[in-house]
Amino acid sequence: MSQTDQPHVAPANGAPQSAPNGNVPEPEAATATHDEGAAPNTHQHGGAKEQFLKAKQKVKKEEEKFQQKSKGPAGGFDSTPIPRAAPGYTLRFTFHRATNLPFADINSLSSDPYVLAQLNTGLATRHPEDPPLRFRTPTIRRSTDPTWECTWVVANVPANGFKLKARVYDEDPADHDDRLGNVHVTVDHIDERWPGIQDQPYGIRKRMGSKRAYLIRGIAVLFSKAKHMNGNLFMSVEVLGRTEGEGGRAYTVGPLHWTKHLSPMIGRLAGTKGPSEEGKAETYNFQANQFQLQGPVPATLYHRYVEFRPFIKGMFSKDGLRGRVLNRALHHQHSRVYNYDKDTIYGEFAEPSREMAAKFLDMVHYDQGGRMYTYVLTLDGMFRFTETGKEFGIDLLSKHTMHSDVNIYIAFSGEFFIHRLKYPNEPADSPNQQSHPPDEISGGPPKEEPPRNVSAYELIIDNDSGTYRPNGKYLPVLQAYFEANFPGLKIQALACDDEKLTKMKKQQKERKTVEGSKRRYVQTSSRSGSVSSSDVSELNEQEDAPADENNHKPNMVVKGEKKVREPETKLKDWVEGDHERERRETADDMAAESSRRAHQSQEPNEPQLNFNPDGHQAQPIQA
């Protein structure tokens, strides 16, 4: 509890509390004296008491005002330490393939499946609101027997085992993703001798799956040679050894995967265009980026949202109808900006390298156009960022809230931009060094293609975030973490109130005015990722229409907003739908746990693994 939230307690001796300057105001009535033996003056005593209470109340208000001014609203940097625990084990999870999945698309009689896995280790967290470890595989298009062969390496899994929940979804960018089923894997003990799990099939629980998908599957079974409707997910788990360093929290080691999320519709509203291919016209695209960095994220990078408005707490904690509606709207906004579809680009690196730094520079377009980016770094090292600026208006709370997917706790947040250096082999702060911007330097933008030498660039990153207000004291820690993940790239971390940074941002904006295209990005409270061909045709016609005297084409933006806006009543429907899904998922989890403990009601192809410390074998438990 912050000092501003502490209840006022009067001193035991009844003396008035000190004001912020240390002086104790003394009411005039308190100095009044009476002759010994004189009759008490009731009126005088009553007035003195009243004045004393008024003075005491005044001191209390002054003290509260001082504390509020000095401490500010609750939130920001949190010094809570990681709970102590012995170092655990590093595990490699592999999601091989799935078989016999239901049809989510009635037109193609197929699905676009992916796996969303969540790992629960039982380790104590700093706060209950800390987000769980999650991993998403790429989407396999049009397949009911997809093959992923994706690995996820997690460090510091404790010896008392883990619970893995793997949910199989069908990707549907135009609507919500349909769940095709769940798989639960529970292991009660691990050590160096644990043999692991080798390409084990797990029956996919249909209870939480899409009823529509299984109905289509059932009809297909009736009219085909298929023998059953039960799907399986094949997984492996391997112990790689003891995790080095301190224990207490699990984290992602690798692979370091990245995704680029492209949205032509948002790009059209924003006026942003993707790079053109040779012989082809430029296309509209807005780009959101995710980059998994290697853990662990330094423990000191730990920040909570700031309660700078009364409704903010309700928005993050989903208290009350207004809080639930705002929370769901921001979740939806996050899913629209970081939308997975057929145009999403995937990639990964085994470990930090200069090639990884080069890919990051490619994602931010090097030093082209004076671009500025807003970013969030999650507690598990997921680095999310999109371009920002005054022309990128936002009508719903905070860009950082959207990037974090309304997480209560994150590692760090702020803004960053890129400079190109004239002398790559010299430090960025060398007296002879020049950079673009603000200087005109040959050998790169705006007249030539950017050089691919990582050492020729500098990342300037700050803590400019009103939502989480990261502590500038830990910027050097952030800088060291980024230097470890992007080898060869020069990095400078500056506080948002640093005069040097203010000057550099001004120069960046001036360069953007000269080199960048004028754009307007409308980030509405909700957005659909799909529009019809007629909608696009109308937008094209309006774009080709003559501009007004101010060179504006407002009809295009208005038309686009109408196509992507969803009414507030739908948000309330989302809230009710979320509650229903949460109740069903809770019931499903409880049923899975009860089934595991009682060894009852398990499907034939869904063995649970139990560790035998004597024989060191992971034996399936059959119903």
C-alpha positions in Angstrom: 0.0 0.0 0.0 1.4 3.4 -1.0 1.7 6.2 1.6 -1.2 8.0 -0.1 -3.4 5.0 0.7 -2.3 4.8 4.4 -5.1 5.7 6.9 -4.4 8.6 9.1 -3.6 7.6 12.7 -3.5 10.1 15.5 -0.5 10.0 17.9 -1.2 8.1 21.1 -0.5 11.1 23.3 -3.0 13.2 21.5 -0.4 15.7 20.2 -1.0 17.2 16.8 1.1 15.7 13.9 3.9 17.6 12.3 3.4 19.4 9.1 5.7 18.5 6.1 8.2 21.2 7.2 8.4 19.6 10.7 6.6 22.4 12.6 3.7 21.7 14.8 1.0 24.4 14.6 -0.1 25.3 18.1 -3.7 26.6 18.4 -4.1 29.8 20.2 -6.6 28.2 22.7 -3.9 25.7 23.7 -1.9 28.5 25.3 -4.7 29.7 27.5 -4.2 29.2 31.3 -6.5 29.3 34.3 -5.8 30.3 37.9 -5.4 27.4 40.1 -8.7 26.6 41.8 -10.7 28.8 39.5 -14.0 27.5 38.2 -13.6 25.9 34.8 -14.8 27.9 31.8 -16.8 25.4 29.8 -17.3 27.8 26.9 -13.5 28.5 26.7 -12.6 24.8 26.8 -15.2 24.0 24.1 -13.8 26.7 21.8 -10.2 25.6 22.4 -11.1 22.0 21.6 -12.8 23.0 18.4 -9.9 25.1 17.2 -7.5 22.4 18.1 -9.4 19.8 16.0 -9.6 22.3 13.1 -5.8 22.8 13.3 -5.2 19.1 13.5 -7.4 18.5 10.4 -5.5 21.2 8.5 -2.2 19.5 9.4 -3.6 16.2 8.1 -4.7 17.7 4.8 -1.4 19.4 4.3 0.4 16.1 5.1 -1.7 14.1 2.6 -1.3 16.8 0.0 2.5 16.6 0.5 2.6 12.9 0.3 0.4 12.8 -2.8 2.7 15.3 -4.5 5.9 13.4 -3.5 4.7 9.9 -4.1 2.3 10.3 -7.0 -0.4 7.7 -8.0 0.1 4.0 -7.2 2.1 2.0 -9.7 5.3 2.3 -11.7 8.5 0.5 -10.5 7.9 -2.4 -8.1 10.8 -3.6 -6.0 9.2 -6.9 -4.9 11.9 -9.5 -5.2 11.6 -12.9 -7.0 10.6 -15.6 -4.4 13.7 -17.6 -3.6 13.8 -21.2 -5.0 16.5 -23.7 -6.0 17.6 -23.6 -9.6 15.4 -25.9 -11.7 15.8 -27.7 -15.0 15.8 -26.6 -18.6 13.2 -28.4 -20.7 12.6 -28.6 -24.4 8.9 -29.0 -25.5 8.3 -30.1 -29.0 4.9 -29.8 -30.7 5.2 -32.3 -33.6 1.9 -32.7 -35.3 -1.9 -33.3 -34.8 -4.1 -35.8 -36.5 -7.8 -36.0 -37.3 -8.7 -32.5 -36.4 -12.3 -31.3 -37.0 -13.3 -29.1 -39.9 -13.7 -25.5 -38.9 -14.3 -24.2 -42.5 -17.3 -25.8 -44.1 -16.3 -24.5 -47.6 -12.9 -26.1 -47.7 -13.7 -29.0 -45.2 -10.5 -28.1 -43.5 -9.0 -26.0 -40.7 -6.1 -23.5 -40.2 -4.8 -25.0 -36.9 -2.2 -23.7 -34.4 -1.3 -24.6 -30.8 -1.3 -22.1 -27.9 0.5 -23.6 -25.0 0.6 -22.4 -21.4 3.1 -23.7 -18.8 2.3 -23.7 -15.1 5.2 -24.6 -12.9 3.8 -24.1 -9.4 6.6 -21.6 -8.6 5.4 -18.6 -6.4 5.2 -15.4 -8.4 5.9 -11.9 -7.2 2.3 -11.0 -7.6 -0.8 -13.1 -8.5 -1.3 -10.9 -11.6 2.0 -11.9 -13.2 1.2 -13.3 -16.6 1.8 -17.1 -17.3 4.4 -18.4 -19.7 2.9 -18.9 -23.2 4.0 -20.1 -26.6 2.2 -20.1 -30.0 3.1 -22.2 -33.0 2.8 -20.9 -36.5 -0.5 -21.6 -38.3 -0.7 -24.4 -40.8 -3.1 -23.6 -43.7 -5.9 -25.9 -44.8 -5.0 -29.0 -42.9 -6.7 -31.4 -40.4 -3.4 -33.3 -40.0 -0.9 -30.4 -39.5 2.8 -30.8 -38.8 4.5 -28.1 -36.8 7.8 -29.5 -35.4 8.1 -26.4 -33.2 10.2 -26.3 -30.1 10.0 -24.2 -27.0 12.9 -24.2 -24.5 12.0 -23.1 -21.0 14.5 -22.7 -18.1 14.0 -23.1 -14.3 11.2 -25.6 -14.3 11.2 -26.9 -10.7 11.9 -30.5 -9.7 8.3 -31.0 -8.6 7.2 -30.9 -12.2 4.8 -28.9 -14.4 1.3 -28.8 -15.9 1.1 -28.0 -19.6 -2.1 -26.9 -21.2 -2.1 -27.0 -25.0 -5.1 -25.5 -26.8 -5.6 -26.3 -30.5 -7.3 -23.4 -32.4 -8.5 -22.8 -35.9 -7.3 -19.4 -37.0 -10.1 -17.1 -38.3 -8.9 -13.5 -38.8 -12.3 -12.2 -39.9 -14.0 -13.5 -36.7 -12.8 -15.1 -33.4 -10.6 -18.2 -33.5 -12.5 -21.5 -33.0 -11.1 -23.8 -30.3 -10.7 -27.3 -31.6 -9.9 -28.8 -28.2 -7.5 -29.1 -25.3 -4.7 -31.3 -24.2 -3.4 -31.5 -20.6 0.0 -32.9 -19.7 0.9 -33.3 -16.0 4.3 -34.4 -14.8 4.9 -34.7 -11.0 8.7 -35.0 -10.8 11.7 -34.3 -13.0 15.5 -34.6 -12.6 18.5 -35.4 -14.8 17.5 -39.1 -15.0 13.9 -38.4 -16.1 13.5 -40.1 -19.5 11.1 -37.5 -20.8 8.2 -37.9 -23.2 9.0 -39.1 -26.8 6.5 -38.3 -29.6 3.6 -39.2 -27.3 0.0 -38.9 -28.7 -2.5 -37.1 -26.4 -6.2 -37.3 -27.1 -7.7 -33.8 -27.8 -10.5 -33.1 -25.4 -13.6 -32.1 -27.4 -15.5 -30.6 -24.4 -14.1 -27.2 -25.0 -14.0 -27.5 -28.7 -16.1 -25.7 -31.3 -19.5 -27.4 -31.5 -19.8 -26.2 -35.1 -16.5 -27.8 -36.1 -17.3 -31.1 -34.5 -20.7 -31.1 -36.1 -19.2 -30.7 -39.5 -16.7 -33.4 -38.7 -19.5 -35.7 -37.6 -21.4 -35.2 -40.9 -18.2 -35.8 -42.9 -17.6 -39.1 -41.0 -21.1 -40.3 -42.0 -20.4 -39.7 -45.7 -16.7 -40.8 -45.8 -14.5 -43.7 -44.9 -13.2 -42.0 -41.8 -13.5 -44.4 -38.8 -13.6 -42.0 -35.8 -13.8 -38.4 -34.7 -11.0 -38.4 -32.1 -8.0 -36.2 -32.8 -4.5 -36.5 -31.2 -1.7 -34.0 -30.5 1.8 -35.5 -30.6 4.4 -33.9 -28.2 7.8 -34.5 -26.7 9.5 -33.2 -23.6 13.2 -33.5 -22.9 15.4 -32.5 -20.0 18.4 -30.5 -21.2 20.0 -30.3 -17.8 20.2 -28.0 -14.7 19.5 -24.3 -15.3 22.5 -22.2 -14.4 22.1 -19.2 -12.2 19.4 -18.4 -9.6 16.0 -20.1 -9.5 12.6 -18.8 -8.6 11.1 -18.1 -12.0 10.7 -20.0 -15.2 11.5 -18.1 -18.5 11.8 -18.7 -22.3 15.4 -19.4 -23.5 14.5 -20.0 -27.2 14.1 -20.3 -30.0 13.9 -16.6 -30.5 11.0 -16.3 -32.9 9.7 -13.2 -34.5 6.5 -12.2 -36.4 5.4 -9.4 -38.6 1.7 -8.7 -38.7 0.6 -6.8 -41.7 -2.8 -5.1 -42.1 -3.7 -3.6 -45.4 -6.9 -2.1 -44.0 -5.2 -0.4 -41.1 -2.5 0.7 -43.5 -5.0 2.3 -45.8 -6.5 4.3 -43.0 -3.1 5.2 -41.7 -1.8 6.0 -45.2 1.2 3.7 -44.6 2.6 1.7 -47.5 4.8 -1.4 -47.4 7.9 -1.7 -49.5 7.2 -2.2 -53.2 8.5 -5.2 -55.1 10.2 -4.6 -58.5 7.6 -4.1 -61.2 4.7 -3.8 -58.7 2.9 -0.8 -57.3 3.2 0.0 -53.6 0.6 -1.5 -51.4 -1.0 -0.2 -48.2 0.3 -2.0 -45.0 0.5 -1.3 -41.4 3.1 -3.3 -39.6 3.0 -4.6 -36.0 6.1 -6.6 -34.8 6.9 -9.2 -32.1 10.4 -10.4 -31.2 11.1 -13.0 -28.5 14.3 -12.0 -26.7 16.4 -14.5 -24.8 15.6 -14.7 -21.1 15.9 -14.1 -18.3 14.7 -10.5 -18.3 16.7 -8.7 -15.5 14.7 -9.0 -12.3 14.9 -5.3 -11.6 12.9 -4.6 -14.8 9.5 -4.9 -13.1 6.7 -2.3 -13.5 3.0 -2.0 -12.7 0.5 0.2 -14.5 0.0 3.6 -12.9 -3.4 4.5 -11.5 -3.4 8.1 -12.8 -7.2 8.0 -13.3 -9.8 6.4 -11.1 -11.1 4.2 -13.9 -7.7 2.8 -14.8 -7.6 0.3 -12.0 -11.0 -1.1 -13.0 -9.8 -1.4 -16.6 -6.8 -3.5 -15.7 -8.6 -5.6 -13.0 -11.9 -5.9 -14.9 -13.9 -4.4 -11.9 -17.4 -3.3 -12.7 -19.1 -3.2 -16.1 -17.1 -0.2 -17.3 -13.9 -1.9 -16.4 -14.8 -5.2 -18.1 -15.9 -3.4 -21.3 -12.7 -1.3 -21.5 -10.6 -4.4 -20.7 -12.3 -6.4 -23.4 -12.1 -3.6 -25.9 -8.3 -3.3 -25.4 -7.8 -7.0 -25.7 -9.7 -6.9 -29.0 -7.7 -3.9 -30.1 -4.5 -5.9 -29.3 -5.7 -8.9 -31.3 -6.6 -6.7 -34.3 -3.2 -5.0 -34.4 -1.3 -8.2 -33.8 -3.6 -10.1 -36.0 -2.5 -13.5 -37.3 -3.6 -14.3 -40.9 -2.2 -15.7 -44.2 0.0 -12.6 -44.6 1.7 -12.9 -41.2 5.5 -13.5 -41.6 7.3 -15.9 -39.2 10.9 -16.5 -38.5 13.3 -17.5 -35.7 16.9 -17.6 -34.5 18.5 -20.2 -32.3 20.4 -17.6 -30.2 21.3 -13.9 -30.3 23.5 -13.0 -33.3 24.4 -10.2 -35.7 21.9 -11.7 -38.1 19.2 -11.3 -35.4 20.2 -7.7 -35.0 20.0 -7.2 -38.8 16.5 -8.7 -38.8 15.4 -6.2 -36.1 16.8 -3.3 -38.2 14.9 -4.7 -41.2 11.7 -4.7 -39.2 12.1 -1.0 -38.3 13.2 -0.1 -41.9 16.7 1.0 -40.7 17.0 4.8 -40.6 14.4 5.5 -43.3 11.8 8.3 -43.0 12.6 9.5 -39.4 10.3 6.8 -37.9 9.5 6.6 -34.2 8.3 3.5 -32.4 6.3 2.7 -29.3 7.3 -0.5 -27.5 6.6 -2.8 -24.6 8.9 -5.5 -23.2 7.0 -8.2 -21.3 8.3 -10.1 -18.3 9.1 -13.1 -20.5 11.1 -11.1 -23.0 8.5 -10.5 -25.7 9.4 -7.3 -27.5 6.4 -5.7 -29.2 6.5 -2.5 -31.2 4.7 -0.4 -33.8 5.4 2.9 -35.5 4.0 5.9 -33.6 3.8 9.7 -33.9 1.3 12.6 -33.8 -0.3 11.5 -37.0 -1.0 8.1 -35.4 -3.9 9.2 -33.3 -5.4 6.9 -30.7 -8.9 7.2 -29.3 -8.7 4.6 -26.6 -6.5 5.1 -23.5 -2.9 4.0 -24.2 -0.8 2.5 -26.9 1.3 0.8 -24.3 -1.8 -0.8 -22.8 -2.6 -2.2 -26.2 0.9 -3.5 -26.8 1.0 -5.2 -23.4 -2.5 -6.8 -24.0 -3.6 -5.1 -20.8 -1.0 -6.9 -18.6 -0.9 -5.5 -15.1 2.9 -6.1 -14.8 5.5 -5.7 -17.6 9.3 -5.3 -17.7 9.7 -2.0 -19.5 8.0 0.4 -22.0 8.7 3.6 -23.9 9.7 4.7 -27.3 12.7 4.2 -29.6 14.2 5.2 -33.0 17.2 4.4 -35.2 20.2 6.5 -36.2 22.7 5.6 -38.9 26.3 6.4 -38.1 28.9 7.8 -40.5 31.8 5.9 -38.9 30.6 2.4 -38.0 33.9 1.4 -36.3 33.8 4.4 -33.9 31.7 4.8 -30.8 28.4 6.7 -31.2 29.5 9.4 -28.8 32.9 9.9 -30.6 33.6 13.7 -31.2 34.0 13.0 -34.9 30.9 10.9 -35.2 27.9 12.0 -37.3 24.5 10.4 -37.6 21.4 10.4 -39.8 19.3 12.1 -38.7 20.0 14.9 -38.2 23.1 15.0 -40.5 23.0 14.4 -44.3 25.2 11.3 -44.7 26.0 9.6 -48.0 25.7 5.9 -48.5 22.1 5.5 -47.3 18.6 7.0 -47.0 17.1 9.1 -48.3 18.9 8.9 -51.7 20.4 5.4 -51.4 19.5 2.0 -50.0 20.4 1.5 -46.3 23.7 -0.3 -45.6 23.3 -3.8 -44.0 26.2 -3.4 -41.6 24.7 -3.7 -38.1 27.5 -1.7 -36.6 26.5 1.3 -38.7 23.3 1.8 -36.6 22.4 3.0 -33.1 19.2 2.3 -31.3 18.1 5.1 -29.0 15.5 3.8 -26.5 13.8 5.6 -23.6 11.2 5.1 -20.8 8.5 7.5 -22.2 5.4 5.7 -21.1 2.6 7.3 -19.1 0.9 4.0 -18.6 3.7 2.2 -16.7 6.2 5.1 -16.0 9.3 2.9 -15.9 12.0 4.0 -13.6 14.9 5.8 -15.4 17.3 4.5 -12.9 17.2 1.1 -14.6 17.7 2.2 -18.2 21.4 1.0 -18.1 20.0 -2.5 -17.2 17.6 -2.3 -20.1 20.5 -1.2 -22.4 22.7 -4.1 -21.3 19.8 -6.6 -21.9 19.3 -5.3 -25.5 23.0 -5.3 -26.2 23.1 -9.0 -25.2 20.2 -9.8 -27.6 21.3 -7.6 -30.6 25.1 -8.1 -30.8 26.9 -5.4 -32.9 24.1 -2.9 -32.7 25.0 0.3 -30.7 22.4 1.1 -28.1 21.9 4.2 -26.0 19.2 4.3 -23.3 18.1 7.8 -22.2 15.5 9.1 -19.7 12.4 10.7 -21.2 13.2 14.0 -19.4 16.8 14.1 -20.7 17.4 17.3 -22.7 19.6 15.4 -25.1 16.8 13.0 -25.9 14.3 15.9 -26.3 16.6 17.4 -28.9 17.1 14.1 -30.7 13.4 13.5 -30.9 12.8 16.9 -32.3 15.4 16.2 -35.0 13.8 12.9 -35.7 10.4 14.5 -36.3 12.0 17.2 -38.5 13.6 14.4 -40.6 10.2 12.6 -40.8 8.6 15.8 -42.1 11.3 16.0 -44.9 11.6 12.3 -45.8 8.5 10.6 -44.5 5.0 10.6 -46.1 2.2 12.4 -44.3 0.1 9.8 -42.7 -2.9 9.6 -40.4 -3.5 6.5 -38.3 -6.9 6.1 -36.7 -6.6 3.4 -34.0 -10.3 2.8 -33.0 -11.6 0.9 -30.1 -12.4 -2.1 -32.2 -11.4 -3.1 -35.7 -12.2 -5.8 -38.1 -9.4 -7.4 -40.1 -11.7 -8.2 -43.0 -13.5 -6.0 -45.5 -15.4 -7.0 -48.7 -14.1 -6.3 -52.2 -16.8 -3.7 -52.7 -15.6 -1.9 -49.6 -12.0 -1.8 -51.0 -13.3 -0.6 -54.4 -15.2 2.3 -52.7 -12.1 3.2 -50.8 -10.1 3.1 -54.0 -12.6 5.4 -55.7 -12.5 7.8 -52.8 -8.7 7.8 -52.8 -8.7 8.7 -56.5 -11.2 11.5 -56.0 -9.8 15.0 -56.0 -8.7 16.4 -52.7 -10.1 19.5 -51.0 -8.3 22.8 -50.6 -6.4 21.4 -47.6 -5.4 18.3 -49.5 -7.6 16.1 -47.3 -9.8 13.2 -48.3 -12.0 12.8 -45.1 -14.6 10.6 -46.8 -12.0 7.8 -47.2 -11.2 7.8 -43.5 -14.9 8.1 -42.5 -15.8 5.2 -44.8 -13.0 3.1 -43.4 -13.9 3.8 -39.9 -17.5 2.8 -40.5 -16.4 -0.5 -41.9 -14.2 -1.3 -39.0 -16.1 0.1 -36.0 -18.2 -2.1 -33.8 -21.0 -0.9 -31.5 -20.6 -0.7 -27.8 -23.4 -3.2 -27.3 -21.1 -5.8 -29.0 -18.5 -5.0 -26.3 -21.0 -6.0 -23.6 -21.8 -9.2 -25.5 -18.0 -9.9 -25.5 -17.9 -9.4 -21.7 -20.8 -11.9 -21.2 -19.1 -14.3 -23.7 -15.8 -14.0 -21.9 -17.4 -14.8 -18.6 -19.1 -17.9 -20.1 -15.8 -19.1 -21.6 -14.0 -18.5 -18.3 -16.6 -20.6 -16.5 -16.3 -23.4 -19.1 -12.5 -23.3 -19.0 -12.5 -23.4 -15.2 -14.9 -26.4 -15.2 -12.7 -28.1 -17.9 -9.5 -27.6 -15.8 -11.2 -28.9 -12.7 -12.5 -31.9 -14.6 -9.0 -32.6 -16.0 -7.4 -32.4 -12.5 -10.1 -34.6 -11.0 -9.7 -37.1 -13.7 -5.9 -37.2 -13.3 -6.2 -37.8 -9.5 -8.9 -40.4 -9.7 -7.6 -42.1 -12.8 -11.1 -42.2 -14.2 -13.0 -41.0 -17.3 -9.8 -40.8 -19.4 -10.1 -41.3 -23.2 -8.2 -44.4 -24.4 -5.6 -42.4 -26.4 -5.0 -39.8 -23.7 -2.5 -41.2 -21.3 -1.3 -39.2 -18.3 2.4 -39.6 -17.4 3.4 -40.4 -13.8 7.0 -40.6 -12.7 8.3 -43.7 -11.1 11.4 -42.7 -9.0 12.5 -46.4 -8.7 12.4 -47.4 -12.3 12.7 -43.9 -13.8 10.1 -44.6 -16.3 7.2 -42.4 -17.4 4.3 -44.8 -17.5 1.0 -44.0 -19.1 -2.0 -44.3 -16.7 -4.9 -46.0 -18.4 -8.5 -45.7 -17.3 
